[in-house]
Amino acid sequence: MTERADRIIDALRSGHDYLTTVVHGLAAADLDRPSGASEWTVAQVLSHLGSGAEIGLAALEGALSGTGPKDMDFNKSVWARWDAMPPVEQAEGFVASNEALVRAYEDLDAQTRQDLRIDLGFLPAPVDVATAASMRLSEFANHSWDVEVAFDRTVGLARAATEPLLDQVGMLIGFVGKADALGGRHVRVAVRTTSPERSFGLDLGDAVALTDEPAEPDAVLSTPAEWWLRLVTGRHAPANTPKGVTLTGDGLTLDDLRKVFPGF
């Protein structure tokens, strides 16, 4: 268990250090550019990451102290304060707030990383450190992409985050996938990723689910792993789709898959 937590916390650190470098290189005007997140500017994405880090740190500290999570009024006050900041303060605040969260995870010793349970306030039960950190990693990696794609439409998800997120995407896919997008068709897709190499099945029927790779798939999706993750979270516009993504098989297109995963 600690090995998984260690890997995820390391990915949070490398992601933070890299995005901090990106942020420090932005001019004030860059912060007002449209981001990869619909209707948000770059500064607003950084505000979202900064406020989320503050709320996540409060949950972690509540677990360590035994006081439990903050209530929704606390979260609303954090969001309101961040929303009221001017763009430059949102960017600078993100760096400080996210550093504090990452440092707090890094400071957990091996026993705590294994035994601690964190009540995030919106799940049925407290979760272990690896799960809490992985949920933050998913949010952080995808929104980091939202920032970077404002300046480079060919950018992908951070490699350090891709493998751990690939291992947990099954927890998310039934929630974000829209089974009715195919008009009642039942399609079994073999998904084959590179960097890292994986193979599994995507079942599009009454529900959307991951399975073992089907022996006789209706279609085969070959893709870099990072784009597969972006597909699931709705970051899949044609302009942001690598040339190496291919879908073969009758009756299913990449646009069909984009409809199955429209994003949040």
N, C-alpha and C positions, 0 to 999 in steps of 0.2 A: 504493500500500500504506500509506503513512504517513497518507493522508487517512482511511482506514478506522480505523487505530489511533487517530488523533487523536480521531475522533468517539466511539469506544468509551471512551477514557480520559476524555473530557469527561463522558460519561454516568456513569461510575463516580464522578467527582467530585461531580456534582450529586446523584446518589443518596446518596452518603455524607453530604453536607452536610444533605440533607433528613432522612434517617433519624436523624442525630445530633440534630437539633432535636426530632424525635419522642421519642427516648430521653430527652433532657434534660427533657422535659415529663411523664415518667411517674413516678408514685408507686411506692414499693416494692411495694405490693399489686398494682399493675398488672402487674408482672413475673411474677406467678404465674398470670395469666389464661391460659386455653387459647388457643393461637395457631391460625393457619390450617394449620399442619403437624400432621398426625395424631400425637397422643400427646406433643407438645412444648408446653411453656409459652412465653410470650414470651421469658423469660430464656434458655431453652434454644435458641431460634432465634438469639438474639443471640450465645450461646456458640458455636454452630455457625458463624456468620458470622465471629466473632472468631478462632476456631481455624483456620478455612479461610484467613483473611487471613494469619495467621502462617505457615502452610505454603506459601501462594502466594508470600509474600515470600521465604522461604527458597529456593524454586525459581528465582525471578527473580534473586536474589543469586548463586545457584550458576551460572546461565547467564552473568552478567556477569563473575564471577571465573574461570570455567572449571573450577570444582570439581564441577559437576554437581548433580543433585538429592540430597536427603537420602533415607535409607532408610525403610522402613516403621516401624522401631523409633522413629525420630524422630517420625513422625506420631502413633504411638500415645502417645508421651509427651506430646505437645501436647494431644491429645484428653483424656487422663487429667487433666492439670493444669487444663484448662478445665472439665471435668465436676465437678471437686472445688470449684470456686469457688462461693460463695454468689451468689444472683441479682443483687444489686446490683453485685458485682464483675464478673460476667459482662457486665452492661450497660456498665459503665464501661470494662472491658477491650476490648469490641467497638469502642468509639469510638477508642481509642488504636491498636489493632491494625489496624483497617481504614484509618485515616488514614495509617499508615505504608506500607501497601501502595499506596494511591492515590498518595501522594506519590512513591513510588519509580517508579511508572509515569510520572507527570508529569515527573520529572527526566530521563527518557530523551530524548536529543537525536534529531533527525530521522533521522540515519544509523543510530543504534542501533535506533530503532523499525522501520526497514526491514530491517536485516540480522540482528539478534539472533535466535537460535533458542533456545527454552526447553524443556528436558526436564522435563515435569511428573511423570514417574515412572510414569504409568499408561497412556500412549499408545505406539503402536509406534515413533514417531519424534518428535524435538523439533518444536515448532511455532513459528510466527512470533509477534511481539508482539501483533498484532491478534487472532489466534486465541486465545492464552492469555488476553488481557484480555476477549475476548468470552465465553469460558467462565466467567470470574469474574462478568461482568455478568449472565449468565443466572442463576447461583446467587444473586447479590446481589439482583437485581430480584424474583425469585420469593419469596425469603425475606423481603425487605422487605414484600412484600404479606402474607406470613404474620403479620408483626408488626402491620401496620396494620389488617388485617381483624378483629383481636381487638377493635377499638374502633369500626369502621365497616364493616359488611358490604357496603356499596355501593362500596368503594374499588376502583380498578383499578390495573394496573401503571403505573409511572412512564412518562410520555410520552417522555422523553428516551431511555429504554431500549427502547421498543417498536419503533421502526423498525430499529435495528441487530439486535435479536433476531429480528425478522420475516425479515430477510435470511438468517439462519443456521438457522432452525428445521428446514430440510430435512435437516441433518446429524443431527438428533436423532430425527426422527419415526419412522424405521424401527426404532429401538431401543426407543422407549417405546410404540409402537402395538401393539395385540394383534389380529392379523389374524383370529384364530379367534373373536373376540367376537361376530361376526355369524352364527355357525353355518354357515359355508361360502358365504354370499351374497357376490356380487361387486357392489359398489356404487361408482359414480363420482359424486363430489360436486364441484360447482362452489363454490368458496369465494370470497366477495367481502367484503373488509374495508373499513372506514372508519377514518380517523385513524391511519395513512395509508390511502389507497385502493389496493388491490391486488386482483388476480383470478388464481386459479390452480386447479388441480385436486387433489383428494384421492382417491387410488385405494385402495379397500378390497377387496382380493382375497386372493391367497395371501400377500401382504405388504402393509404400509402404506407408501405412498409419495406424494410430491408430484409433480404432473405439470403440464403446461399445462392451462388450463381446457378441459374436454371440450365438444365442440360440442353434444352431446345428453346432458346430465347426468341421472342418476337423481334427484338432489336438489340443492337450492341452499341453501347456508348463507350467510346475511348477518349480519355481526357486526362490532362494533368489533375492531380488530386486537389490542388488549390481551386481550380475552376469548379470541380464537383461541389466543393464546400460553398463556393459563391453561388452556384446554381441553387442550392437548397435554401440559401438566405435571400434570394432574389436579386443578387448582384451579377446579372447575366446578360446584360444588353449586348446585342451583336457587336457594337463598337468595343466592348470589353471582353470579347470572347477570343481566346487564342486560336490561331490557325490549326493547331494540333487537335482540336476538339472535333470528333467525327461521330455521327450517328448513322448506323446502317440498319436496314430492315424495312419492311413494307409498312406504310401507314402511320409512321410516327416521325415527327420532325423535332428539331431543337426548339422551334416555337411552341410545339405542344408541351415540351418539358418546361419551358418558361411559364406557361399557363398553369401547370401543376404546382410550380413554386413561384408565386407572384411576389413573395417578400412580405414583410410586416407592414 
